[in-house]
Structures are given as structure tokens and as C-alpha cells.
Amino acid sequence: MAEGQIYKIHSDFYYVDDGVNSFECKIREVLKKQRERILVGDFVEFENGVIKNIIPRKNFIKRPSVANIDQIIVVSALKEPDLDLHQLNRYIALAKYYNIPTVLCFNKEDLKWDKHLSNKIKNIYEPLGYRIVYTSATEHKGIKAFEKLLEGKTSVLCGNSGVGKSSLVNAINPNLNLKTKQVSEKTLRGTHTTRHCEIIKINNTSRIVDTPGFSNVRFDFILPADVDLLFSDISRFRDDCKYSDCLHINEDGCNVLENIDKIDSTRYESYLTFINEAKEYKERIKYEGKKQEYSKKVVHNKQIAKISEKKRQSARNTLKQQVYKDIY
């Protein structure tokens, strides 16, 4: 049985790269019964065009769905569209949630942008441990440094539409010729050019995951008390708060508020926004049960499909009827 990595999914077809050739595959029926979701980036075992097994992932991102990545590169435009630090904080927090190393890339350096932004970026994000690169895809500035970041890794490029993700990839390898579009003059925002996740080989050692824009990322899947863990500049003060469930908004004895002058205002404003989104999630699950019926189980170190509760009950009823029939 061969092993490979899924680099593209289209309809019900899964395209697998074994390092030499690519194969168009379908998934075996038992995986469908287990409702096993296969993602771009998954390593799989396959045979005769059929995926038989999914190799356990080292990590994954839920939206957009991609697995087994080495780093996230957050691409932001310095101009056209204007730099949005709140959206940047959103991407950084998402990477923090999935515990994936992150690099910050600021593109379109060739345009007329406020040079004071450079100091602001440095003062906010360098102390947090993020590596920062500046690039211009059109003038080929910083492309060598950007290419070196990708070396030997599978990297996800994330950022709003129009910031130049595809242009950066084309600058490294023009033969790829990824589709690009200009920023709308009316809305000053980019338009989506990437329609699906796909792993693209930049060269022999580097791969990137070209993804649709992440503009719809919301933190409506975690509890409010956990949001500060996504902000290392805020969470470092949380242990000395008076209350263990402190949300650092207006509570008495909040150590974060007592040190608010040490936290950048845009970071704290982003934190408050994510808190409100998390409150929506908390309200939504308040009256929901937490019991979950799984579609698979492990028996003798082998993963097999699990019969649903409804089908199990149906089978028991049939068995009882047969017993009564034999008795009478």
C-alpha cells in the first residue's frame, strides 16, 4: 500500500502526491460511514485509486480546512488595502489557538505608506516573538528573504483578499502563474482569486497552501475565559488577578487593567472584540448537552466504524422479536 499527501480536493475526488507522481483517488466506503473528514494536507494510505486509511495528523486548521502544516505566514498589505491591525491580531490569535508557529509578512512596500507604521509594527509584534519581513511582489523587494522563510516547510499563507498572497508566490516562481486581481477602487478591498485550498510546490523543498481569504474568522467557538490565552501580552498578567474567571474588562482587582499601559491599545481592543464573539458561543451552548456520539471506535488497535445508537436499538429489537418467535 502506497503513502502520499492530499494536495487538492475537488468534488468527491482526492488528489494524492506520493513524492513522485500524483493520483486521483476516491475514499473507501468505511471512511464515509465513519464520517471521517479528509483535509488537504492529510497523509493517507491508498491503493488502486482508493484511500484506505488516514495517517494521524500533527495539527490542523478548521477554517479553512488544512492539515499537517509547519507554519502560518500572515500576509498584510501596507497600503491598498490599508493595514488593519485588528484583522492582523485576529489571524495571530487563530494561529495561537492552533499552536502553529507564525511569521508576519507586510507586502506592497513599494506603495506610498506611512513610515511611522514600521515603528508601530516593530514595537507591538517584535516583543511578542514574531519574525517580521517586508516585501514588494511588484518590485521584487524582500522576495529572497520571503523565499528563505518557506525553505523546507509546508506553509499556509493567510490574509485578507487583495494583500498579494498569490503575487508573492508568483514572484518566487513565475511558472506557477497564480491568478491575481487588483484591489477594487470602489470598496478599497481585494476580491477573492483563490477558490479552494491547494498545496503548491514552490520548488523541490518548499510548499505553500494557497487558501481563500480568512476574512470570516470569528472566535465563536471558545469560552470567554479562554480568550486571554490567545494574547501572550495579556495572559502574562492574568495569574495575579483577584478572580480566576476575570475577563479583564472592569473587574475589581484585575491585574491586567492595572498594567493596561503595558499593552498596546489595538491589541486590547481586539481582545474585547473576541470576548464579545466568545460570549455569543457561551450563550449558544448554555442549554445544549455535551454528550457526543462518535462514528468510529478503536478495537485491538484497529479503527472501525461504530454503529449508531439508533441502529443498535433497532438491532436489539429485531433480536428480541426473533427470540420471542422461537419461544412461541
Protein Blocks (a to p, Z undefined) as FASTA:
>chain_A
ZZdddfbdehjbccddehlaccdddddfklmmnopacdehiacddeehiafbdcddfbdc
fbdcdehifbdcddddfbhpaddfklmmmmmmmmmmnopacddddehklpccdfklmmmm
mmmmmmnopacddddfklopoklmmmmmmgopacddeddehilmmmmmmmmmmmlopacd
dddfklopacdfbfbdcdddfblmbccdddddfklgccfkbcfklmmmmmmklmmmmmmp
fblklghlmpghiaklmmmmmpcfklmmmmmmmmmmmmmmmmmmmmpcfbdcdfbdceeh
iacddddfklmmmmmmmmmmmmmmmmZZ
